[in-house]
């Protein structure tokens, strides 16, 4: 059985990897660098995780668990991303850019939880109905996660790191304001895209 010190060292290494992967990416991070950040030997990193890929998988699992732990019935999974610690949001941003295997499952889970949350909102009357609930959930998730992926550009114009809570909430608030109150005063753009869709379907 693992001792308490072993478990503490494992968590410390994982947290160091989470921060380092978020800053430099998986490809740009060495086991030695993570070990230095965690104050342990490279051998101990490999003892706990087997390889750098095993360490990355542990980070993916930790991020998933962080989101799941706060996402109960009727909870917006994206809100859990906003509530997560800054290193988790930075890790997510880098993972989405690099396309790690775990992030594909994470994105799917966020979309599925969001789709269920919006469907519940329809049943309760605080979400408008749609003919394509999956597309709505995918677009909603993509829209609110975009500031993380476009971090440098968004941060330059909003004056802060989108992985930091204040900037993340500022961006999410602007998006939710548009979703709640609307952006366009008439339906010209919706009608234009509906026409394109009808044309494509008729081909």
C-alpha positions in Angstrom: 0.0 0.0 0.0 1.1 3.6 -0.7 2.1 5.7 2.3 0.7 9.1 2.9 4.0 10.7 1.8 3.8 8.8 -1.5 0.3 10.1 -2.1 1.4 13.6 -1.3 4.4 13.4 -3.6 2.2 12.0 -6.4 -0.2 14.9 -6.0 2.6 17.4 -5.9 4.2 16.0 -9.0 0.8 16.0 -10.8 0.1 19.6 -9.8 3.6 20.7 -11.0 3.0 18.9 -14.3 -0.4 20.6 -14.7 1.2 24.0 -14.3 4.2 23.2 -16.6 2.1 21.5 -19.3 -0.3 24.6 -19.2 2.7 26.9 -19.7 4.9 25.0 -22.1 2.7 22.3 -23.6 3.3 18.6 -23.3 5.9 18.5 -26.1 7.8 21.3 -24.6 8.0 19.8 -21.1 10.5 17.3 -19.8 10.2 14.9 -16.9 13.2 16.6 -15.4 11.5 20.0 -15.5 8.4 18.7 -13.8 10.6 16.9 -11.2 12.5 20.2 -10.5 9.2 22.1 -10.1 7.9 19.5 -7.7 11.2 19.2 -5.8 11.6 15.5 -6.4 13.9 13.4 -8.5 13.0 12.4 -12.1 13.1 8.8 -11.0 10.3 9.5 -8.5 8.2 11.0 -11.3 8.7 7.8 -13.4 8.0 5.6 -10.3 4.6 7.2 -9.8 3.5 7.8 -13.5 5.7 5.5 -15.6 6.3 8.0 -18.3 5.6 11.6 -19.4 2.5 10.3 -21.2 1.3 8.6 -18.0 1.8 12.0 -16.3 -0.2 13.7 -18.9 -3.0 11.1 -18.6 -3.0 11.8 -14.8 -3.5 15.5 -15.5 -6.3 14.8 -17.9 -8.0 12.6 -15.3 -7.5 15.2 -12.6 -9.1 17.9 -14.8 -12.1 15.6 -15.6 -12.5 14.8 -11.9 -12.4 18.5 -11.0 -15.2 19.3 -13.3 -17.2 16.2 -12.5 -17.0 16.8 -8.8 -19.0 20.0 -9.1 -21.3 18.9 -11.8 -24.4 17.4 -10.5 -27.9 17.2 -11.9 -28.9 20.5 -13.4 -25.4 22.0 -13.3 -23.7 23.8 -16.1 -20.4 22.0 -16.8 -18.9 25.1 -18.2 -19.5 26.9 -15.0 -17.3 24.3 -13.4 -14.5 25.3 -15.8 -14.8 28.9 -14.7 -14.8 27.9 -11.1 -11.7 25.7 -11.6 -8.3 26.9 -10.4 -6.3 29.0 -12.9 -3.7 26.2 -13.5 -6.6 23.9 -14.6 -7.9 26.5 -17.1 -4.4 27.1 -18.4 -3.9 23.3 -18.8 -7.3 23.1 -20.6 -6.3 25.9 -23.0 -3.1 24.2 -24.0 -4.7 20.8 -24.2 -7.4 22.0 -26.6 -4.7 23.6 -28.8 -2.5 20.5 -28.8 -5.4 18.0 -29.1 -4.3 15.5 -26.4 -6.3 12.2 -26.4 -7.8 13.0 -23.0 -9.1 16.4 -24.1 -11.3 14.9 -26.8 -13.1 12.9 -24.1 -13.3 16.0 -21.9 -14.8 18.2 -24.7 -17.4 15.5 -25.4 -18.3 15.2 -21.8 -18.7 18.9 -21.4 -20.9 19.0 -24.5 -23.1 16.1 -23.3 -23.5 17.6 -19.9 -24.3 21.0 -21.4 -26.9 19.4 -23.8 -28.6 17.7 -20.8 -28.5 21.0 -18.8 -30.1 23.0 -21.7 -32.7 20.3 -22.2 -33.6 20.6 -18.5 -33.8 24.3 -19.0 -36.3 23.8 -21.9 -38.5 21.6 -19.6 -38.4 24.2 -16.9 -39.1 27.1 -19.3 -35.9 29.2 -19.0 -34.3 27.9 -22.3 -35.8 28.4 -25.7 -36.6 25.3 -27.7 -34.4 24.2 -30.7 -34.6 21.7 -33.5 -31.0 20.7 -33.1 -30.1 20.3 -29.4 -26.7 18.8 -30.1 -25.5 21.6 -32.4 -26.8 24.1 -29.8 -24.7 22.5 -27.1 -21.6 22.2 -29.3 -21.8 25.9 -30.3 -22.5 27.1 -26.8 -19.5 25.2 -25.4 -17.2 26.3 -28.3 -18.3 29.9 -27.8 -17.6 30.0 -24.1 -14.3 28.1 -24.3 -12.9 30.1 -27.3 -11.3 32.8 -25.0 -9.1 30.0 -23.5 -8.0 28.8 -26.9 -7.4 32.3 -28.3 -5.8 33.3 -25.0 -3.1 35.7 -26.3 -5.4 37.6 -28.6 -8.3 37.8 -26.2 -6.1 38.7 -23.3 -4.4 41.5 -25.3 -7.8 43.1 -26.1 -9.5 42.5 -22.7 -6.4 43.5 -20.8 -5.9 40.2 -18.8 -5.1 36.5 -19.1 -8.3 34.6 -20.0 -7.2 31.8 -17.7 -7.4 34.2 -14.8 -10.8 34.3 -13.1 -11.5 38.1 -13.6 -11.0 38.0 -17.4 -12.7 34.6 -17.8 -15.8 35.9 -16.0 -15.7 39.1 -18.0 -15.7 37.2 -21.3 -18.4 34.7 -20.1 -20.6 37.5 -18.9 -20.5 39.3 -22.3 -21.4 36.0 -24.0 -24.2 35.2 -21.6 -25.6 38.8 -22.0 -25.9 38.2 -25.7 -27.4 34.8 -25.2 -29.9 36.2 -22.7 -30.9 39.5 -24.2 -30.0 38.9 -27.9 -27.6 40.7 -30.1 -29.5 41.4 -33.4 -32.6 43.5 -33.5 -34.1 41.5 -36.4 -33.8 38.1 -38.1 -32.0 39.1 -41.3 -28.9 37.0 -40.5 -30.9 34.0 -39.3 -33.0 34.1 -42.4 -29.9 34.4 -44.6 -28.3 31.3 -43.0 -31.6 29.4 -43.2 -31.7 30.1 -46.9 -28.2 28.7 -47.3 -29.1 25.7 -45.3 -32.3 25.1 -47.4 -30.2 25.4 -50.6 -27.7 22.8 -49.4 -30.4 20.4 -48.4 -32.0 20.6 -51.8 -28.8 19.6 -53.6 
